[in-house]
Amino acid sequence: MSAATFNHADTYRCAVQLLAERGVQLADIAELVMYLQKEYIASLAFESCLESVQAVLRKREVQNALLTGIQLDMLAEQNKLCSPLQEMIAHDEPLYGVDEVMSFAIVNIYGSIGFTNYGYIDKIKPGILGRLNEKRSGVHTFLDDLVGAVAAAASSRIAHRYHQQQANRRRETRDLDTGPKPDGSAD
C-alpha cells in the first residue's frame, strides 16, 4: 500500500484481515464484550456488541496498535527480531510489558472503565483470549492483549452509551412530571 493510496478504510480492512489471519473473528471479540456487559445490561444484544467492536476498530489509534503488535508477533514467529527482544516476545516474558502498554492506548479511549474491563478480562482470559494464551498456534504476545483491549474498549463504549440513555430517560421522565397538567392547569 503506497502513501498515495493509504486511507482510513484500508487500514480498517487491513486490521480486520490481520485479526482473521491470526484466528480472531470480530464475533469472537463481540462474545467477550457480551461476557463483560451481560450482567449489567440484561437486554444487551449480540449485534450491539459486534457493532461496538466495529466502532472501536474504526479508530485510528486502535488500528495502529493492532497493526504494530500483530507485526511484532509475526516477526517473532519468523525469528526476525534481534536478541533479546526476539526471546522476550517469542516467550511472552512476564516482565516484558510493552504488549500491555500498547493495549492501554486502546482502553484509554473510553476512560477508567476501559482499564477496569481490561484488567478483569486479561486476568480471567475467557473465550478467544484463553485460546490465544495457550500458545499452541504461534506467538500471540501482543495479540491476546490487543484483542482483550478492543473488547474492553467496546464494552466500555456500550456502558457509556447505556448510562447516557438511562440519564436521558430520567431527564425526559422528570420533564414530563414537571410539565403542565393535561388540563392545562399548573400545580
JOWO-V86032 format. One record per helix or strand of 2 or more residues. SS is the DSSP state (h for helix, s for strand). FROM is the first residue (numbers start at 1). TO is the last residue. Records with the same first field share a line. If there is no record, write none. Layout:
# JOWO-V86032
SS=FROM-TO + FROM-TO
This chain:
# JOWO-V86032
h=8-21 + 26-37 + 46-57 + 60-77 + 85-90 + 98-110 + 112-124 + 128-133 + 143-178
